[in-house]
């Protein structure tokens, strides 16, 4: 490989790594922003009463999302083996965008009653499904796309962007706290970070559609894709 071709290949790999990593950051931002702003929107989704009860109910819904993460990992991992890493990552960020947008536009309990917390639960289940699928698939993609000798470095971007997503969520919270009053935050300001997350996810969706598929997947024959990727096959090797 000539020096110019090597530089072009390095730029291509770096571009794909960045697209995958930015998507991971947005996914974790959308996940953490719920916890960061729960204290502001809990009263919007549950009947008036004890603020502590409202917050505990909101926290319980946060926990429900964790139940979907292993399921999302299994489903999207299987999807990635059958249809490709890029397709799975694109699907994952689409689901996350939908979950964030649903939370952002859902009317309060005072407007639609018990439907408000039900919709919140469904949106959180979607986000848990998405994040579970994102975690394993992005790790696979980053390691497969990395150039020889740099797999550890490029794969580390998954954890770097995980923490970065949390920090961005907290940064947005700090900025909004400086701009808006507490009543405004509880009334409508809490919706802003979810809108940001949904718009960011849509931007990443466009980026991920331009990613290259990993060579490992591209070299697999159509018949072999996902053929051994079952729990039954795994259990044959205790």
HELIX and SHEET records of a PDB file:
HELIX    1   1 UNK A    3  UNK A   45  1                                  43    
HELIX    2   2 UNK A   51  UNK A   83  1                                  33    
HELIX    3   3 UNK A   85  UNK A  105  1                                  21    
HELIX    4   4 UNK A  109  UNK A  112  1                                   4    
HELIX    5   5 UNK A  115  UNK A  145  1                                  31    
HELIX    6   6 UNK A  151  UNK A  155  1                                   5    
HELIX    7   7 UNK A  157  UNK A  179  1                                  23    
HELIX    8   8 UNK A  182  UNK A  184  1                                   3    
HELIX    9   9 UNK A  185  UNK A  189  3                                   5    
HELIX   10  10 UNK A  190  UNK A  209  1                                  20    
HELIX   11  11 UNK A  215  UNK A  218  1                                   4    
HELIX   12  12 UNK A  231  UNK A  234  1                                   4    
END                                                                             
